[in-house]
C-alpha cells in the first residue's frame, strides 16, 4: 500500500516535467566525452621507468575499464538469471534485512496460516510426523513448488489482511463523520 502511495505521489509530481529527448546512446560511456590528453606519462613497469604517450595510455585504460564493466555486467546478469530460475536459491540469496522486511508487517494469524500450509503439504509428502527438526528429503522442484505456494498464499493472505484493515479504517472514518453532524458541544 505504501508503495502504491509513493508511485502515485511520484507520478503526480512529475506530471509537468517534459520527457527526455530520444538519443542514440547505448551506454553511459556514449554520453561521456573524455578530455583531451597530451604529453608523456612515466610508468614504472617491473622496476623500469617507461615513457608512454599519455593519450594512448588513457585510451588503453579506458578500454580496460570498459572490458571489466562488460565482464561485471555479464556476471551480474548470470547471477540474476540463476536466482530467478531457482526460487529456492533466490530466497536463500536475500539479505537478512530484506527477509525481515518481508515478514515485519505480517500478523501472527497470517504467519500461522502459512505454517499450517507448510505443515499440511509436508504431511502430504509422506512425513508421518512434522516437527521443527524434521528432516525431509524432496526434489528441488518439489521444494520450489512449496516455496511458490508459500509465496502465493502468503501474498494473498497479506492482501486480504490489508484490505480488511482499510475497510475497518474507512468504516471508522465514516462512523466519525456521522458522529460529527454539527450537533457537538458549544
C-alpha positions as a Markdown table, in Angstrom:
| # | Residue | x | y | z |
|---|---|---|---|---|
| 1 | Unk | 0.0 | 0.0 | 0.0 |
| 2 | Unk | 2.8 | 2.4 | 0.9 |
| 3 | Unk | 4.5 | 1.5 | -2.5 |
| 4 | Unk | 1.3 | 2.5 | -4.4 |
| 5 | Unk | 1.0 | 5.8 | -2.5 |
| 6 | Unk | 4.7 | 6.5 | -3.3 |
| 7 | Unk | 4.2 | 5.7 | -7.0 |
| 8 | Unk | 1.1 | 7.9 | -7.2 |
| 9 | Unk | 2.8 | 10.9 | -5.5 |
| 10 | Unk | 5.8 | 10.4 | -7.7 |
| 11 | Unk | 3.7 | 10.3 | -10.9 |
| 12 | Unk | 1.8 | 13.4 | -9.8 |
| 13 | Unk | 5.0 | 15.3 | -9.0 |
| 14 | Unk | 6.4 | 14.5 | -12.5 |
| 15 | Unk | 3.2 | 15.4 | -14.5 |
| 16 | Unk | 4.5 | 18.8 | -15.8 |
| 17 | Unk | 8.1 | 17.6 | -16.4 |
| 18 | Unk | 8.9 | 17.1 | -20.1 |
| 19 | Unk | 10.3 | 13.7 | -21.2 |
| 20 | Unk | 13.9 | 13.4 | -22.0 |
| 21 | Unk | 14.7 | 13.8 | -25.7 |
| 22 | Unk | 15.4 | 10.5 | -27.5 |
| 23 | Unk | 19.0 | 9.7 | -28.0 |
| 24 | Unk | 21.2 | 7.3 | -29.9 |
| 25 | Unk | 23.1 | 6.3 | -26.7 |
| 26 | Unk | 23.7 | 2.6 | -26.0 |
| 27 | Unk | 25.6 | 3.1 | -22.8 |
| 28 | Unk | 26.5 | 5.7 | -20.2 |
| 29 | Unk | 30.0 | 5.8 | -21.8 |
| 30 | Unk | 28.4 | 7.1 | -25.0 |
| 31 | Unk | 27.3 | 10.3 | -23.1 |
| 32 | Unk | 30.9 | 10.9 | -21.8 |
| 33 | Unk | 33.4 | 12.6 | -23.9 |
| 34 | Unk | 36.9 | 12.1 | -22.4 |
| 35 | Unk | 39.1 | 15.2 | -22.1 |
| 36 | Unk | 42.0 | 15.8 | -24.4 |
| 37 | Unk | 45.2 | 14.5 | -23.0 |
| 38 | Unk | 48.7 | 15.2 | -24.4 |
| 39 | Unk | 52.2 | 14.7 | -23.3 |
| 40 | Unk | 54.1 | 11.8 | -21.9 |
| 41 | Unk | 53.4 | 9.6 | -18.8 |
| 42 | Unk | 56.2 | 7.8 | -17.0 |
| 43 | Unk | 55.1 | 4.4 | -15.8 |
| 44 | Unk | 57.1 | 2.0 | -13.6 |
| 45 | Unk | 56.9 | -1.4 | -15.2 |
| 46 | Unk | 58.7 | -4.1 | -13.2 |
| 47 | Unk | 61.2 | -1.7 | -11.8 |
| 48 | Unk | 61.9 | 0.1 | -15.0 |
| 49 | Unk | 60.6 | 3.6 | -15.9 |
| 50 | Unk | 58.9 | 3.7 | -19.3 |
| 51 | Unk | 57.6 | 6.8 | -21.0 |
| 52 | Unk | 54.3 | 6.4 | -22.8 |
| 53 | Unk | 52.2 | 8.8 | -24.8 |
| 54 | Unk | 49.5 | 10.0 | -22.3 |
| 55 | Unk | 46.7 | 9.8 | -24.9 |
| 56 | Unk | 47.5 | 6.2 | -25.8 |
| 57 | Unk | 47.8 | 5.2 | -22.2 |
| 58 | Unk | 44.5 | 6.8 | -21.3 |
| 59 | Unk | 42.8 | 5.1 | -24.3 |
| 60 | Unk | 44.2 | 1.8 | -23.1 |
| 61 | Unk | 43.0 | 2.4 | -19.5 |
| 62 | Unk | 39.5 | 3.3 | -20.8 |
| 63 | Unk | 39.4 | 0.1 | -22.9 |
| 64 | Unk | 40.4 | -1.9 | -19.9 |
| 65 | Unk | 37.7 | -0.3 | -17.7 |
| 66 | Unk | 35.1 | -0.9 | -20.5 |
| 67 | Unk | 36.1 | -4.6 | -20.7 |
| 68 | Unk | 35.9 | -5.0 | -16.9 |
| 69 | Unk | 32.5 | -3.4 | -16.8 |
| 70 | Unk | 31.2 | -5.7 | -19.6 |
| 71 | Unk | 32.6 | -8.7 | -17.7 |
| 72 | Unk | 31.0 | -7.5 | -14.4 |
| 73 | Unk | 27.6 | -6.9 | -16.2 |
| 74 | Unk | 27.8 | -10.4 | -17.6 |
| 75 | Unk | 28.5 | -12.0 | -14.2 |
| 76 | Unk | 25.7 | -10.0 | -12.6 |
| 77 | Unk | 23.3 | -10.9 | -15.3 |
| 78 | Unk | 24.1 | -14.6 | -14.9 |
| 79 | Unk | 23.6 | -14.3 | -11.2 |
| 80 | Unk | 20.2 | -12.7 | -11.6 |
| 81 | Unk | 19.1 | -15.3 | -14.1 |
| 82 | Unk | 20.2 | -18.1 | -11.9 |
| 83 | Unk | 18.5 | -16.6 | -8.9 |
| 84 | Unk | 15.3 | -16.0 | -10.9 |
| 85 | Unk | 15.3 | -19.5 | -12.4 |
| 86 | Unk | 15.7 | -21.1 | -9.0 |
| 87 | Unk | 13.3 | -19.8 | -6.5 |
| 88 | Unk | 14.9 | -21.6 | -3.6 |
| 89 | Unk | 18.3 | -20.0 | -4.4 |
| 90 | Unk | 16.6 | -16.6 | -4.7 |
| 91 | Unk | 15.1 | -16.9 | -1.3 |
| 92 | Unk | 18.4 | -18.0 | 0.2 |
| 93 | Unk | 20.2 | -15.1 | -1.5 |
| 94 | Unk | 18.0 | -12.4 | 0.1 |
| 95 | Unk | 19.8 | -10.3 | 2.7 |
| 96 | Unk | 18.7 | -10.7 | 6.3 |
| 97 | Unk | 17.3 | -7.2 | 6.4 |
| 98 | Unk | 15.1 | -7.9 | 3.3 |
| 99 | Unk | 13.9 | -11.1 | 4.8 |
| 100 | Unk | 12.9 | -9.3 | 8.0 |
| 101 | Unk | 11.2 | -6.6 | 6.0 |
| 102 | Unk | 9.1 | -9.2 | 4.2 |
| 103 | Unk | 7.6 | -10.5 | 7.4 |
| 104 | Unk | 7.7 | -7.4 | 9.5 |
| 105 | Unk | 4.1 | -6.3 | 8.8 |
| 106 | Unk | 2.6 | -9.8 | 8.8 |
| 107 | Unk | 0.3 | -10.6 | 11.7 |
| 108 | Unk | 0.6 | -13.8 | 13.7 |
| 109 | Unk | -2.7 | -15.1 | 12.1 |
| 110 | Unk | -1.2 | -14.9 | 8.6 |
| 111 | Unk | 2.1 | -16.5 | 9.8 |
| 112 | Unk | 0.2 | -19.2 | 11.5 |
| 113 | Unk | -1.9 | -19.9 | 8.3 |
| 114 | Unk | 1.3 | -20.1 | 6.3 |
| 115 | Unk | 2.9 | -22.5 | 8.8 |
| 116 | Unk | -0.2 | -24.7 | 8.7 |
| 117 | Unk | 0.0 | -24.8 | 4.9 |
| 118 | Unk | 3.6 | -26.0 | 5.0 |
| 119 | Unk | 2.7 | -28.5 | 7.7 |
| 120 | Unk | -0.1 | -30.0 | 5.6 |
| 121 | Unk | 2.0 | -30.1 | 2.5 |
| 122 | Unk | 4.8 | -31.8 | 4.3 |
| 123 | Unk | 2.4 | -34.3 | 5.7 |
| 124 | Unk | 1.1 | -34.9 | 2.1 |
| 125 | Unk | 4.7 | -35.5 | 1.1 |
| 126 | Unk | 4.7 | -38.6 | 3.2 |
| 127 | Unk | 6.1 | -37.4 | 6.5 |
| 128 | Unk | 4.2 | -39.0 | 9.4 |
| 129 | Unk | 5.3 | -36.5 | 12.0 |
| 130 | Unk | 6.3 | -33.0 | 11.2 |
| 131 | Unk | 8.2 | -31.1 | 13.9 |
| 132 | Unk | 10.7 | -28.3 | 13.9 |
| 133 | Unk | 13.7 | -30.6 | 13.4 |
| 134 | Unk | 12.0 | -33.0 | 10.9 |
| 135 | Unk | 14.4 | -33.8 | 8.0 |
| 136 | Unk | 12.6 | -34.2 | 4.7 |
| 137 | Unk | 14.2 | -35.2 | 1.5 |
| 138 | Unk | 12.5 | -34.0 | -1.6 |
| 139 | Unk | 13.5 | -32.9 | -5.1 |
| 140 | Unk | 14.4 | -29.3 | -5.8 |
| 141 | Unk | 11.3 | -28.9 | -8.0 |
| 142 | Unk | 9.0 | -30.1 | -5.1 |
| 143 | Unk | 10.7 | -27.6 | -2.7 |
| 144 | Unk | 10.4 | -24.8 | -5.3 |
| 145 | Unk | 6.8 | -25.6 | -5.7 |
| 146 | Unk | 6.4 | -25.5 | -1.9 |
| 147 | Unk | 8.1 | -22.1 | -1.9 |
| 148 | Unk | 5.9 | -20.9 | -4.8 |
| 149 | Unk | 2.7 | -21.9 | -2.9 |
| 150 | Unk | 4.0 | -20.3 | 0.2 |
| 151 | Unk | 4.7 | -17.0 | -1.6 |
| 152 | Unk | 1.3 | -17.0 | -3.4 |
| 153 | Unk | -0.7 | -17.9 | -0.2 |
| 154 | Unk | 1.3 | -15.5 | 1.9 |
| 155 | Unk | 0.8 | -12.7 | -0.6 |
| 156 | Unk | -2.9 | -13.3 | -0.8 |
| 157 | Unk | -3.4 | -13.6 | 2.9 |
| 158 | Unk | -1.5 | -10.4 | 3.4 |
| 159 | Unk | -3.5 | -8.6 | 0.7 |
| 160 | Unk | -6.8 | -9.8 | 2.4 |
| 161 | Unk | -5.4 | -8.6 | 5.7 |
| 162 | Unk | -4.6 | -5.1 | 4.3 |
| 163 | Unk | -8.0 | -4.9 | 2.6 |
| 164 | Unk | -9.6 | -5.7 | 6.0 |
| 165 | Unk | -7.6 | -3.0 | 7.7 |
| 166 | Unk | -8.5 | -0.5 | 5.1 |
| 167 | Unk | -12.2 | -1.4 | 5.4 |
| 168 | Unk | -12.0 | -1.0 | 9.2 |
| 169 | Unk | -10.3 | 2.4 | 8.8 |
| 170 | Unk | -12.8 | 3.6 | 6.3 |
| 171 | Unk | -15.7 | 2.3 | 8.5 |
| 172 | Unk | -14.2 | 4.1 | 11.5 |
| 173 | Unk | -13.8 | 7.2 | 9.4 |
| 174 | Unk | -17.5 | 7.1 | 8.3 |
| 175 | Unk | -18.6 | 6.5 | 11.8 |
| 176 | Unk | -16.6 | 9.6 | 13.0 |
| 177 | Unk | -18.1 | 11.6 | 10.1 |
| 178 | Unk | -21.7 | 10.5 | 11.1 |
| 179 | Unk | -21.0 | 11.5 | 14.7 |
| 180 | Unk | -19.8 | 15.0 | 13.6 |
| 181 | Unk | -23.1 | 16.1 | 12.2 |
| 182 | Unk | -22.8 | 19.6 | 13.7 |
| 183 | Unk | -24.5 | 18.7 | 17.0 |
| 184 | Unk | -21.4 | 18.9 | 19.1 |
| 185 | Unk | -20.8 | 20.8 | 22.3 |
| 186 | Unk | -20.5 | 24.5 | 22.2 |
